[in-house]
Amino acid sequence: MSDARAQQLDELLATWAREWTSGGLFGEIEHRDEPDARGDYHWLVRVRAEEKDVITLWWRLGQRRVHVECELVPAPEENAEALYRYLLKRNAGLAGLHCAIGPEEGIYLVATMDFADASLARVDELVAACVTYVDEMYPTAMSLAHPRWYRRAPRRAK
């Protein structure tokens, strides 16, 4: 890894992962050592959740900003208008994240921050917000977008 900022973010995510591992929620981190054609570095961070077994957060380090996103639901097969209405209403109350439509029409939770603001507390805040909002929104969003095949799984005992 040649970019010092990429190495800093890699170390920050590794430190965060060691702390979350003790709580049993952390899954794994994958990192691409080389930048992509745009010069951006990429990480995949997987964590366990209640409603969706695994949530994958994509981290991308650009020239000055860190972009974070996780998929909430795949592209809607039905009730797209009702789904978008639900998401727009929820969007107003989301702290630090917002809903967006991705390139394949899937729905994502997205955040960006200046690289200078990247800290252990901020990483923890973003991951926790993604897990919380996916757990809260996933059942309703999936029921609207994919009613023919989505059935809410029984909740696991804690």
RODO-2510 file (C-alpha; in nm, 4 decimals, decimal comma):
residues 158
     n   res          X          Y          Z
     1     m     0,0000     0,0000     0,0000
     2     s     0,1774     0,3174    -0,1125
     3     d    -0,0606     0,5940    -0,0066
     4     a    -0,0031     0,6989     0,3555
     5     r    -0,3717     0,7898     0,3937
     6     a    -0,4746     0,4410     0,2819
     7     q    -0,2375     0,2899     0,5358
     8     q    -0,3814     0,5152     0,8088
     9     l    -0,7391     0,4138     0,7231
    10     d    -0,6356     0,0485     0,7052
    11     e    -0,4827     0,0724     1,0557
    12     l    -0,7883     0,2582     1,1852
    13     l    -1,0268    -0,0104     1,0534
    14     a    -0,8040    -0,2864     1,1946
    15     t    -0,8054    -0,1191     1,5384
    16     w    -1,1832    -0,0802     1,5218
    17     a    -1,2190    -0,4475     1,4190
    18     r    -1,0152    -0,5682     1,7174
    19     e    -1,2519    -0,3810     1,9499
    20     w    -1,5689    -0,5104     1,7792
    21     t    -1,4380    -0,8679     1,7645
    22     s    -1,4693    -0,8960     2,1423
    23     g    -1,8420    -0,8192     2,1138
    24     g    -1,9044    -1,0969     1,8612
    25     l    -2,0522    -0,8672     1,5946
    26     f    -1,7509    -0,8283     1,3713
    27     g    -1,7126    -1,0580     1,0740
    28     e    -1,4097    -0,9669     0,8639
    29     i    -1,2335    -0,6984     0,6628
    30     e    -1,1110    -0,7371     0,3079
    31     h    -0,8800    -0,4764     0,1624
    32     r    -0,7506    -0,4145    -0,1854
    33     d    -0,3857    -0,3055    -0,1495
    34     e    -0,3704    -0,1296    -0,4846
    35     p    -0,5834     0,1693    -0,5836
    36     d    -0,8418     0,1339    -0,8589
    37     a    -0,8212     0,3181    -1,1928
    38     r    -0,9445     0,6385    -1,0228
    39     g    -0,6777     0,6136    -0,7524
    40     d    -0,9275     0,5115    -0,4811
    41     y    -0,8606     0,2427    -0,2207
    42     h    -1,1324    -0,0031    -0,1119
    43     w    -1,2295    -0,2077     0,1948
    44     l    -1,5192    -0,4448     0,2667
    45     v    -1,6214    -0,4645     0,6311
    46     r    -1,8661    -0,7386     0,7269
    47     v    -2,0610    -0,7335     1,0538
    48     r    -2,3365    -0,9507     1,1941
    49     a    -2,6838    -0,8114     1,2544
    50     e    -3,0288    -0,9201     1,3685
    51     e    -3,2582    -0,8766     1,0658
    52     k    -2,9997    -0,9333     0,7949
    53     d    -2,7451    -1,1949     0,8984
    54     v    -2,4489    -1,0075     0,7517
    55     i    -2,4177    -0,6424     0,6589
    56     t    -2,1336    -0,5489     0,4252
    57     l    -2,0057    -0,1938     0,4380
    58     w    -1,8030    -0,0752     0,1394
    59     w    -1,5404     0,1832     0,2341
    60     r    -1,3746     0,3862    -0,0417
    61     l    -1,0933     0,6322     0,0183
    62     g    -1,0786     0,8991    -0,2480
    63     q    -0,8471     1,1947    -0,2764
    64     r    -0,9898     1,3802     0,0250
    65     r    -1,2999     1,1946     0,1386
    66     v    -1,4047     0,8579     0,2725
    67     h    -1,7241     0,7174     0,1247
    68     v    -1,9133     0,4454     0,3151
    69     e    -2,2175     0,2522     0,1938
    70     c    -2,4117    -0,0616     0,2702
    71     e    -2,6971    -0,2228     0,0806
    72     l    -3,0325    -0,2022     0,2537
    73     v    -3,2356    -0,3964    -0,0066
    74     p    -3,1923    -0,5086    -0,3676
    75     a    -3,3760    -0,3279    -0,6463
    76     p    -3,7505    -0,3414    -0,5807
    77     e    -3,9507    -0,5924    -0,7830
    78     e    -4,2852    -0,4480    -0,6674
    79     n    -4,4270    -0,1458    -0,4861
    80     a    -4,1370     0,0815    -0,5810
    81     e    -4,3393     0,3978    -0,5175
    82     a    -4,4463     0,2795    -0,1709
    83     l    -4,0882     0,1759    -0,0927
    84     y    -3,9459     0,5129    -0,2002
    85     r    -4,2102     0,6951     0,0019
    86     y    -4,1227     0,4892     0,3110
    87     l    -3,7503     0,5534     0,2597
    88     l    -3,7940     0,9274     0,2038
    89     k    -3,9903     0,9553     0,5269
    90     r    -3,7207     0,7587     0,7125
    91     n    -3,4408     0,9562     0,5448
    92     a    -3,5319     1,2715     0,7373
    93     g    -3,4586     1,1005     1,0693
    94     l    -3,1361     0,9206     0,9808
    95     a    -2,8304     1,0542     1,1635
    96     g    -2,5051     1,0542     0,9687
    97     l    -2,6394     0,8491     0,6779
    98     h    -2,8941     0,8815     0,4006
    99     c    -3,0748     0,6463     0,1637
   100     a    -2,9710     0,6414    -0,2002
   101     i    -3,0496     0,4408    -0,5120
   102     g    -2,7412     0,2558    -0,6351
   103     p    -2,6260     0,1757    -0,9876
   104     e    -2,8259    -0,1485    -1,0033
   105     e    -3,1340     0,0272    -0,8554
   106     g    -3,0714    -0,1270    -0,5126
   107     i    -3,1242     0,0863    -0,2022
   108     y    -2,8164     0,1812    -0,0011
   109     l    -2,7344     0,3654     0,3186
   110     v    -2,4571     0,6126     0,2367
   111     a    -2,2247     0,8465     0,4255
   112     t    -1,9201     1,0536     0,3396
   113     m    -1,6666     1,2261     0,5596
   114     d    -1,3485     1,4224     0,5162
   115     f    -1,0429     1,2049     0,5614
   116     a    -0,9324     1,4405     0,8398
   117     d    -1,2482     1,3455     1,0342
   118     a    -1,1778     0,9718     1,0198
   119     s    -1,1356     0,8487     1,3754
   120     l    -1,2076     0,5379     1,5781
   121     a    -1,5182     0,7054     1,7195
   122     r    -1,6429     0,8049     1,3725
   123     v    -1,5860     0,4548     1,2294
   124     d    -1,7699     0,3049     1,5261
   125     e    -2,0537     0,5560     1,4843
   126     l    -2,0965     0,4812     1,1124
   127     v    -2,0881     0,1032     1,1518
   128     a    -2,3283     0,1143     1,4466
   129     a    -2,5649     0,3438     1,2545
   130     c    -2,5624     0,1101     0,9527
   131     v    -2,6376    -0,1929     1,1698
   132     t    -2,9117    -0,0093     1,3607
   133     y    -3,0833     0,1356     1,0532
   134     v    -3,0637    -0,1886     0,8540
   135     d    -3,2155    -0,3764     1,1479
   136     e    -3,4927    -0,1162     1,1756
   137     m    -3,5707    -0,0669     0,8062
   138     y    -3,4914    -0,4000     0,6391
   139     p    -3,8141    -0,5881     0,7280
   140     t    -4,0462    -0,3112     0,6057
   141     a    -3,8352    -0,2309     0,2993
   142     m    -3,8116    -0,5971     0,1983
   143     s    -4,1841    -0,6549     0,2610
   144     l    -4,2608    -0,3680     0,0255
   145     a    -3,9962    -0,4386    -0,2404
   146     h    -4,0095    -0,8200    -0,2488
   147     p    -4,3387    -0,9372    -0,0965
   148     r    -4,3532    -1,2596    -0,2992
   149     w    -4,0349    -1,4061    -0,1598
   150     y    -3,9449    -1,2176     0,1583
   151     r    -4,0622    -1,3599     0,4866
   152     r    -3,9245    -1,2202     0,8076
   153     a    -3,6988    -1,4722     0,9764
   154     p    -3,7713    -1,5603     1,3377
   155     r    -3,5650    -1,3470     1,5753
   156     r    -3,2690    -1,5187     1,7360
   157     a    -3,2566    -1,5650     2,1101
   158     k    -2,9977    -1,3427     2,2773
***
